[in-house]
Amino acid sequence: MYLRELLQYDDIVIQCHDNPDADALASGLALYRYLQKRGKSPRFLYRGLNRISKGNLLIMKEKLEIPIRYEPDFNGEAELLVTVDCQYGQRNVSAIKARNIAVIDHHQSTEELPALSEVRSNIGSCATVIWDMMREEGFSVEEDSLLSTALFYGLYTDTNKLSEVSHPLDRDMRDSLTVNKSLITEMSNSSISLDELKLTGKAIFDYEYHGKNKYILIRADRCDPNVLGVISDFSMETVGVDICLAYFVSEQEIKFSVRSCTKEVHANELAAFLADGIGGGGGHMTKAGGTIRPEKLTRVYEGAESTMEGMISEVFNQRLNRYLSMYRVMYAKDTLLDTADMRLYEKLPQKLGCVRLTDVFPAGTMVEIRTLEGDIDVRVEEDIYLMIGIEGEVYPIKKEKLEKSYGYDDSPYDRTFEYEPSIKDVLTGEKKTVRQLARSVVSMGGARIWAKPLTEYVKLFTAWDEEKYYSGKPGDYIAVREDDAHDIYIINGSLFDQLYRGEEK
């Protein structure tokens, strides 16, 4: 959906979920501003049993001039109703009659979506979704400090103070906004009430510790998601605790926060595993979180528990123990693979992209390379290039190694990806898109590896990075270079046949 499609209507109501949070307020404000600038006179409201009462939200509403109204008895019929940060028909949205429905959200879909909808469940906040949609329309928010601050705070609160940001679009918005930092501090310092302080202590007191796998499970009463982060961070100070999972259960959602202080467990991967098939999760290697939809949990649960609290506790324990026991951990520097049951493969020629960094920024410049997989910090040098892989993955490479393995190609580099990698000057903030500067190269092939399909789940610490592992699952391949017994790596099973040709052993 494009925002311009909403302009065909005149009577427009923007509705966020009952008991709105900062992301809902920010998203509604952004859409309100867009429609207003396009000559419309939208109404922005929420319903439900409770007025906004949390200190941080009252400050946000007043100082960021958010024109939202509490209308619990609204009984009109809108020509167009747009729900933001929620989906029409869900239990946390009091119904409003409308001849046409539109949805803008970042949560997992649980209802059939209308034709006018934009739901991106891999994005950290609805504020980011609307920011990106406004950007597509050429609508800049950077000069509007009130709107910028609202959008930032929406992302900030929905990603546990940015600790659960995983998608590069979230990071792009975060970096581009002109933010009133003192107001962010004021709102952040008013986000926990005295009741929530008491809730925090009660939750920590009732912890559930599992010594075998060194994890702690903490159930809290329903609270602001940031409180879960406070609980998790405090609990990670405990001796003998490598992983903390804190969560609360409500009728609308099960919100959880994950922390890890062991390099063998990436919190973002664990969060995604916990929510697989029933919600969504992500974040950073040490801090992550997610949301589970109660409707989906009840569809997949097969245990004896009948209460939601009992079901989610059992599911969390089952999935945590399964995750912590299912992987074989390997350290390439200490491992020698037995090639007797592996097949020899030759690398196929591949058309890829490359960028000489000095063509982008002067030598000596510290740059941040942003990709779907994460950010990479590199100092520009004369002999450093950037390779763009077949799925848009980006990695630095020395000129000597590049020209040894690849030949330059005169054809244009025209691949497109889900997210376009970019390069930013860390000092000035100037940003350039990688693909527009890339030239084509063709791998010469010929490099040989021993490889075989994995039959188990593996976490591999490569010889060149002992702090970050690469995960492999059954169907992926484990490989080792023929000329280097410790250069072991994982190859995605769906890509393997595109990259390698088997040889007779």
N, C-alpha and C positions, 0 to 999 in steps of 0.2 A: 504494500500500500504506500502511496505517496500522500504527503500532507495536502498537496494541492487538490486532491480528490474530495476533501472535506469542504472545499469552498463553494461547491454547488448548492450547499444548504445555507439557509439564513437563520433559522431558529435552532441554535446549537447549545446543548448542555454538556458540560464536562463534569464527569463524576469520578471521584476516587473512592476507594473502599471505605467501609465503616471503620471508625477508629484510625483515621489516616496517620501515616508516619511521614518522615521527612522526604522520602523518595516520592511518595504520592503527591505531597504538596509541591515539590519542585517540578515534577512532571506536569501536573495540572497548570502550574504557573507558566511553564514554557509554552504549552499548547495555547493557553489563554493569550499570551503575548503574540504568538504567531498569528492567530486568528484576528486579533485586534489590529495588528499591523496590515492585515489584508482586508480591512474594512468591515469585519464582522463584529457583532456584539454578543459574545458568548456569555453564558452563566457558568460559574464554577461552584460546585456544591458537594456536600457529603451528607449521608443520612446515618441511620443507626441509633442506638440507645444513648450514646455518650458524646458529649462535646469534647473537643480537644482540650486537654488539661495539663499535659506534661510541660514542664518549664521550658525545655528547649524548643518545643514546637510553638508555644505561645510567643517566645522571642522571635522565632523564625517568621511566624505569621505577621507580627507587627513590624519588625525592622526590615523585612524584605518585601513588605507591602503586597502580601499574597491575598487576592480578593476572593477567598473562599468563604462560602456561607454554610452554616449548619441549618439544614432544612429537613428535619425528621418526618414532617408531615407532607412533604412535597407530593402532590397528586396530579400534576399537570402531565401533558403529553408533548414530548419534544419532537421536532421534525428529525433531528439527529442527536443521538446520545453517544458520546465518546467516553468509554471507561479507560482510565489511565492507571497503571500499576495494578491492574486487576482485570478480571474477565467477566463479562455479562453472564449472569446465571449462577455464579459461584456464591457460596454461602456467606461470604464476608462482604457482599455487595447488596444492599437493600434495593429491590427492583424499582425501576422507573419505566413508565410506559414511553415508548418511542416508535415512530414509524420506520426509522432506520437506525442501525446499531453499528458502531465502530469500536475496535479494541486496540489499545497500544499497551504492551506489557512485556515483562521479561521473565515471568514465571512459567512453569510447565503448564501446558494446556490440559485442562480437565473437562472442558465443555466443547461442543462443536462451535467453531469460530465463524463469525459472519464473513461475508466477502470482503468488507472493509476491515482488515486487521493487519497488525504488524506485531508479532510475538517472537521475541528472540531470547530463548531460554538460556543461551550461553553467555549472555551479557550480565554484568554485575548489578546494574540498576536500570530502572525504567527511564531515569533521567538521561542516561547515556543513549538509549534507543531514540528518544525524542530529539536529543542534541544532534545525533547523526542524521535523523530525518530532516531536521531544520537545515543542516549543512547541505544536504542534497538539494534543497530548495534555494540555496544561496543566501540563507538567512543567518547572519553572524550574531552571536550572543556575547562575544568577547568584550565589547564596549559597554555592555549593560552589566555593571558590577553587581546589582541586586540579583538579576537572573543568574549570572555566573556563579555567585556565591550560593544561591539556592541549589543549582545543579550540582555543584561540588559537594554540598552538604548532603544531598540525596545519595550520591555515590558513597560518600564517606560513611554514612550511617548504615547503608545497606550492605557494605562490604567490611563491616567491623573495623572502622577507622582505616580503610584501604588495605587491611591485611589479607583480604580475600579476593582482591582484584586479580583476575587471571587473563581476561581478554584484552588484546592491545587497544581496542576501541575505548575501553574504560580508561586506559592510561593516556590515550590521545586526548580525551576530553579533560581529564585531570590536569594535563600539562598546558592546555590551551586557554583555560579560563582565567579571567581576572578576578581574583578572590579577595574578599575582605577577611583577612586572616584573624584579626582581633574578634570579629563577630563569630567566626568558626570556633575560636577558643571559648568565647562566652557561651555559645550554645552547647558545646561539648561538655563544659563544666556544669551544665544544668540538665544533663541527660539522665541522671540517676536520682530518683527520689529517695527519701528516707525509708519508705516502704521497700523499695528495691534494694537498698543497702541491707535491710533486714533479710530480704529474700536471698541475697547473695550468701550471707552467713548461714542461713538455714540449709541452702542447697549444698554448700561445701561440707557442712556437718553430716549430711546424709549420703556421703560418697559411697561408691561401690568399687572396691579395689580388687584387681585380678593380678596376683603376684607372678604367675607363670609367664604371662606376656607383658607384664609391667605397664598395664593401662588402668586408668581410672575412669569410671562412668558416673556422671553427675546429672541428676534430673532436677531441674528448677521449675518453679511455678512460672506461668506465662509472664514474660517481661520484655523489655526492649532488647533486641538482638545484641546490642553492645554489652549488655550485662552478662550475656553468655561469654563474651570475650574476656571480660574482667574475671569471671569465675575460672575460665580455662587458663589464663595467664598466671593467676595466683596459684592454681593447683600445680602448674608445671615447676614451681619452685621446690616441690616435695621430693625428697630422696626416694629413689626406687620407682619413680614415675617417668616413663619415657613418652607416653601418649595420654592425652586427656580428651575425652569426648563429653561435652556438656550440651544439654538440650532441654527444650520445653515442648509441651504438647498443647495445642489448641484445636478447636473445631475446624479451623481453616487450614492450618499448616503445622508441621513439626519442624521447628528450626533447630539447627545444631551447629556447634563450633568445635573444630578439631585443632589440636596442637601436637607437635612432635618435636622432640629434641634428640632423636637418633637419626643418623644419616641413612639408615636402612629403611626408613619409612618416610616418604614424602607426604606431608599432610594433604596436599591437593589431590594426590592420587587416591589416598585413603577416603577422602570426602566423596570423590566421584564414585568409588566402589560402594560406599555405604548407601548412596542414593540411587545406584544403578537400577533403572526400570521403574522407580517409584518417585523420582524427584530429580534434583540436580545439585551438584556440588563442585567446588573448585577453590582456588586461591594460590597460596605460595607453598614452598617446600616445608616451612615450619608452621605456618598459620593458614587455616582454611575453614570452610564452613559450607552450609547448604540448607536446602529445604526439601522436605518430603511431603507429598500430598496424601492426606488420610484416605481419600477415595482409592488411590492406587495401592496403598499399603494393604487395605482389606482385601483387595483382589488377588494379591500374591501370597498372603499369609496363610500358612497351613497348620499352625500350632493350636494348642488347646486354650490359650488365653482369650478372653472375650472383651476385656477393656482395652481401650486405645493405649493407655499407659503401659499395660502389661505386654501388649503386642510389640510396641516399639522397643521396649527394653529387651525383649527376647530377640527381636530382629537385629538390634544393634550388637548385642553380645555374640550372636551367631555369625554375623558378618565380620565383626572385628576379629574373632578367633579364626575364622576361615581365611581372611586376608593375611593374618600374621603367620599362618602355618602353610599357606599354599605356595610360597615363593622359595626357590633355591637361590641363595645369594652367592654370587661369584665375584672374585677380584682378579681381573685379567693379569695383573703383574705376578700373581702367585699361582696362576693356573696354566696347565698344559693340556690341551684337548687331545684326546685320542682320535686321530684321523682315520683309524681303521674302518669305522662305520660311517665315514663322511665321504661325500662326492666332490670331485674337483670341478670348479667352475671358472669360466673366463668372463671377465667383465665386457659387456657389450658397449659399442660406441653409443654415446648419449649426447643429445643437443641440450646444453644448459646455458646459463647466463653468467656473466662475470662483470664486475665493476672495479676499475682501478680507483682506489680511494683518493688518490691525489687529483683525480679528475673531478672529485666532488668537493673536497675541502683541502686546504694547504697542509703540507707535511707538518707534523707536530700538533695538529688539532685533535683534541679529545672528542670523540663522537660516540653517540649512542645509536645502535642499530636496533630498530624495533621490528619484531617479527611475531607471528602467531604463537611461536614457541616461547617467546620471552625477549627480554632486552639484553644486548651484548654491548659492553663498553670496550672500545678499541682506540688506541692512539694511531693517527694516520701516519704511515711511513711510505717511502717511495716504493718498497717492494711488497706491500700488502694489497691484496685484491679481495673482493667479496664474491663468493660463489653463490648462485641461486639454483637450488636443486629442483627436481621435477615436481615437487609438491609445494614449492615456494619456500622451503627451508633455506636459511641463509647462514653462512659460516665463513670466517676469514681464511685466507690461504696465501702462502708465500708465492711470489712470482716464480721462483725456481721450480716449486712443486707444480704450480699451475701449468707452466710451459712444458714440463716433463710429461704430464698426463693428458693435456688437452691441446687442441689446435684451434686457432681462431677461424671463425666462419663469417662469410660476408653477408649471410642472410639476416634479416632483422630479428630481434628477440621480441616475441609477441605473446608470450604466455600470460595468462591471467590467473589470479588466485583469490581465495576467500578474503584474504587481507593482504594488501600491498605492502611489502617491507619498505621501511624508510630509514633515512640517516639524519640525525640531528646533531648540530654543533652544540655540545654541552654548555659552552660558555655563553654563546649569543642566542641560542634557542632556534637558530635558522634550521629549517627542515627541508629535505629534498627526498623525492620518491626514487627508490632504487631502480625500478623497472624501466623508467624513462631514460636512465643513464646506462643501461646494460647493453653489452654486445654479446653476440652468440659465440659459444665455443662448443667444440665437439670432442668428447672424450675419445682417446685413441684406443681404448679397450686394451685387451691383452693381459691386464693384471689378473692374477689367478688367486683364488681362495678355496679353502676347504669349507664346506657348508653342509648342514643337514637341518631338517625341520625340527623345531622344538616339540617335545611331547609333554612338557611341564612349564609352569610359570617360572620365569627367571628374572632376577634383578642383577644386572651386570655393571660393575664399576670398571670402566675402561682403564687402560694403562696410562692414559693422558689426563684422566680426571678421577681422582679418588674420593671426591666429595659428592658427586652426583651420579646416580645410577641410571641405566636405561632399562626399561621394562620390556620383557618379551613374553608372549603367550603362545600356547599350542597353535601351530600353523605358521608362526613366524620362523625365521631361520637364525641359527647361531653360526657364525662364520669366523675364520681366522685366515689371515694372509699367509700365502704359501711361503713367503720369505721372512716372516716375522711371527714366531710362535706365540708372542704375547699381545699381538695386535688383534684382539678378539672383539667382536661387536655383534649387535642384533640388527637384522634386516627385516623390515615389514613384509609379511608374507604376501600381501596384495601387490607389492612392488617387485618382488624378487625376480619373476620371469621377465620383467622389463629391463632389468639391470644385468642379469647374468645368463650365460649359456653353459649348459653342462658339458663336461668332457668325459670320455671313457676313462675309468680309473685303471 
